[in-house]
């Protein structure tokens, strides 16, 4: 069972209020005259996903989405109750795994690459999905997708591509949302 509430707060204040919580925050907004739905996923107080979805199916993800929804002051918050966590993840049945890496958290430069599992392609990248994106974003998505071979982790991809860490994180988040990588 989930607990949903509406808050009329700016995002920074709401995030401070939700420290150490696991929940989904949603907001309705208009961008360039188009209605959209912003969604932010928190796991134990850390932002793991941020997406803006338009009615035509177009999505903006990552830090770019965060910057656009950060000004919203009306939020629907759906908290995950503690008993839900216990039902979904019984400790005896699963081996310990690393939690998802938050896309807005800066990692130290001395990261041990063996801590990050290799990324694997689940399907082909359909170029029709990229039509609405600017050329730079298309190129970044295609470059990052091409580096995913089942042997490289996200940190190794960042080390090999001469792109900003933010651009690579945004591309990886978009590829995850499209269910093309795991």
DADAMO-V639841 format. One record per residue. RES is the residue in one small letter. SS is DSSP state (H for helix, E for strand, L for the rest). PSI is psi as a letter, one per 30 degrees, with the letter a starting at -180 (NA if undefined). D_FIRST is the distance of its C-alpha to the first C-alpha in whole Angstrom. Layout:
# DADAMO-V639841
res,ss,psi,d_first
RES,SS,PSI,D_FIRST
RES,SS,PSI,D_FIRST
This chain:
# DADAMO-V639841
res,ss,psi,d_first
x,L,k,0
x,E,l,4
x,E,j,7
x,E,k,10
x,E,l,13
x,E,k,17
x,E,k,20
x,L,i,23
x,L,l,25
x,L,l,27
x,H,e,25
x,H,e,27
x,H,e,26
x,H,e,22
x,H,e,22
x,H,e,24
x,H,e,21
x,L,g,19
x,L,k,21
x,L,g,19
x,L,l,16
x,L,j,14
x,E,l,13
x,E,k,14
x,E,k,16
x,E,l,18
x,E,k,21
x,E,k,23
x,E,l,27
x,E,k,31
x,E,k,33
x,L,h,36
x,L,f,35
x,E,k,33
x,E,k,29
x,E,l,27
x,E,k,23
x,E,k,23
x,E,k,20
x,E,k,20
x,E,k,17
x,E,k,18
x,E,j,17
x,L,h,18
x,L,f,20
x,E,k,22
x,E,k,22
x,E,f,22
x,E,k,22
x,E,k,23
x,E,k,24
x,E,k,25
x,E,k,25
x,E,l,28
x,L,f,28
x,L,g,31
x,L,f,29
x,L,k,30
x,E,k,28
x,E,k,29
x,E,l,28
x,H,b,28
x,H,e,30
x,H,e,32
x,H,e,28
x,H,e,27
x,H,e,31
x,H,e,30
x,H,f,27
x,L,f,28
x,L,f,30
x,L,k,27
x,L,g,26
x,L,k,23
x,E,k,19
x,E,k,16
x,E,k,14
x,E,j,10
x,E,k,10
x,E,k,8
x,L,k,7
x,H,e,10
x,H,f,9
x,H,e,7
x,H,e,11
x,H,e,12
x,H,e,11
x,H,e,12
x,L,i,15
x,L,k,17
x,L,f,20
x,L,f,22
x,L,f,22
x,L,k,22
x,L,l,25
x,L,k,25
x,L,l,25
x,L,k,26
x,L,l,23
x,L,k,23
x,L,k,26
x,L,k,25
x,L,f,28
x,L,g,29
x,L,k,30
x,L,k,33
x,L,k,34
x,L,l,37
x,L,f,40
x,L,h,41
x,L,k,38
x,L,j,38
x,H,f,38
x,H,f,37
x,H,f,34
x,L,k,32
x,L,l,32
x,L,k,34
x,L,k,33
x,L,k,33
x,E,k,34
x,L,f,32
x,L,l,34
x,L,k,36
x,L,j,36
x,L,j,37
x,H,f,39
x,H,f,38
x,H,f,35
x,H,f,37
x,L,e,39
x,L,f,38
x,L,l,38
x,L,l,41
x,H,e,43
x,H,e,42
x,H,e,39
x,H,e,40
x,H,e,42
x,H,e,40
x,H,e,37
x,H,e,40
x,H,e,41
x,H,e,38
x,H,e,37
x,H,f,40
x,H,f,40
x,L,j,37
x,L,g,39
x,L,f,37
x,L,f,39
x,L,k,38
x,L,l,35
x,H,e,34
x,H,e,36
x,H,e,39
x,H,e,39
x,H,e,39
x,H,e,42
x,H,e,44
x,L,k,43
x,L,i,45
x,L,l,42
x,L,k,40
x,H,e,37
x,H,e,35
x,H,e,36
x,H,e,35
x,H,e,32
x,H,e,31
x,H,e,33
x,H,e,31
x,H,e,28
x,H,e,29
x,H,e,30
x,H,e,26
x,H,e,25
x,L,f,27
x,L,h,26
x,L,f,30
x,E,l,30
x,L,NA,28
